[in-house]
């Protein structure tokens, strides 16, 4: 009786009072629920989105008004629309047309080799399958009609004959991404003059990697429209595009906390959505050795934390192929001579002598022995150390692309070598740095013996900053990865010596900062917000002025990489720490923006929404309402 009375009171607020009888002993509830008037009043409002001041705003649709979803609104809204990172040059029509996923067709692939043609078809199929899967997932939720009750306001006859036909042309036969690969592309979407609803899409580029980016751009100018149960695509669109930098990367660390392959694959997926192209895999450290070497199986027997913490060659070979289809290159790192502990302790047992010192040194002397526990420092005077390195290099380069190889090389405590009697004898009348240089020279010889064309990457260190580094580090053999601060004077010194550089500034690009030290109260570093990565400029350190870089120096700056070191990062939170901050770096490195306007936050928030739609676990940038009521979440006094 109380429920009936409560519902009656509620209904009187929806219906006029004269529609309710004065008779108190008549049950009105069932009768009123059955009235069409009540159904119309109680059903959920119809929401639509309009582009206002370059952002999409949610509002209630009128009865006869066509509904536009958030994603469809973004197709033609804003300076750059939905494309992230934004193209160098583009123009876009003001409307879109509807089509069914079955009418999204790859008409032709023109390529100079079957291998490239197959890569293009595989890359295209990823996007086509995504459309089909998205429609399937959406249809599965269509039963919740009470909460989203409106039906299609247009007949499918209006668009079921619409076609999107794609032609892709690739000029060169490149199958491997390198630092000189042409990643440019051109995309054109046009409606046939005599055939309304018939769109011709042409994507062309010098290489597969360029047209793959074009396919990604195409996928971002397509949106699902729930009102019609179909997709919409920008009617007219053109972009001529290329990246500002050839190296656009992130680092993930499986040596500190193991990252399963399924997570790495999803990281690669997300990289492809952002046109990032280099995934640096930190596979070894003093903590663990995760890559299974067929030639030296003892490395994982002693270095892996369990049989489930190993990457096998066939798994890595599959991952390389998986990444290539998505325009991503895997760059493996075997860290040495420091950060080399677990995995290297088997030498004496196998008659190879001591391969490394201080492995798992647990006493309180570790701060003076190594950069962080557990310790480990290779023995540079044991010839077997280099024999084993050579075999591991060979096994790795059999799996990964053989043109880039990261040799580590940071945080070497040369004083720890000095504590070893045999080191003291060798160092007679020499500097401790000479021993480090000796190791690096011999290690490079073994890498070159495996593959003469391999280019080594080294972290900045005392070795790279020394005056004699040019003598021991040939600019043709090494790329230097800068993990100093963005104001370091070493940057200009390295450029003056002729080195090519990858920037990983510790004060702007480190993604693991902000969690505090895993060693107690040793240090507390600030969290780097996405704005830091978007604004980071790669021009030389303290000057911050591109005019101070000559043309040759600008070419020496290959790009940047955001490291996510793994001391406090496991598979559960890795992706949310990467995204969307790494997406901000992606637009920085691709589009090279001169400034960060107010629209960037709104665009990135929408792009983050799209990443989530595509199954990528990301961190939220703002309350979810900001996505729907854009323009209400901006503080004009914010100076970040």
Secondary structure as UniProt FT lines:
FT   HELIX           2..12
FT   TURN            13..14
FT   HELIX           17..19
FT   TURN            24..25
FT   HELIX           29..33
FT   HELIX           36..42
FT   STRAND          47..52
FT   TURN            53..54
FT   STRAND          55..60
FT   TURN            63..64
FT   HELIX           70..75
FT   TURN            81..82
FT   STRAND          89..92
FT   STRAND          96..99
FT   HELIX           101..103
FT   STRAND          104..110
FT   HELIX           114..140
FT   TURN            141..143
FT   TURN            145..147
FT   HELIX           156..158
FT   TURN            159..161
FT   STRAND          163..170
FT   TURN            179..180
FT   STRAND          185..191
FT   TURN            193..194
FT   TURN            196..197
FT   STRAND          198..205
FT   HELIX           208..220
FT   STRAND          222..225
FT   TURN            226..229
FT   STRAND          230..234
FT   STRAND          237..241
FT   STRAND          247..253
FT   TURN            254..256
FT   HELIX           261..274
FT   STRAND          278..282
FT   HELIX           298..303
FT   TURN            307..308
FT   HELIX           313..325
FT   TURN            326..327
FT   STRAND          329..336
FT   TURN            342..343
FT   TURN            345..347
FT   HELIX           348..350
FT   STRAND          356..357
FT   TURN            359..360
FT   TURN            364..365
FT   HELIX           366..369
FT   STRAND          377..378
FT   TURN            380..381
FT   HELIX           383..399
FT   STRAND          404..408
FT   HELIX           414..418
FT   HELIX           421..426
FT   TURN            427..429
FT   HELIX           432..450
FT   TURN            452..453
FT   STRAND          455..459
FT   HELIX           462..465
FT   TURN            467..468
FT   HELIX           469..472
FT   TURN            475..477
FT   STRAND          478..482
FT   TURN            486..487
FT   HELIX           490..497
FT   STRAND          500..503
FT   TURN            506..509
FT   TURN            513..514
FT   TURN            518..519
FT   HELIX           530..535
FT   TURN            541..543
FT   HELIX           546..548
FT   HELIX           551..556
FT   STRAND          557..564
FT   TURN            567..568
FT   TURN            571..573
FT   HELIX           574..578
FT   TURN            579..580
FT   HELIX           581..591
FT   HELIX           598..613
FT   TURN            614..615
FT   HELIX           625..628
FT   TURN            630..631
FT   TURN            636..637
//
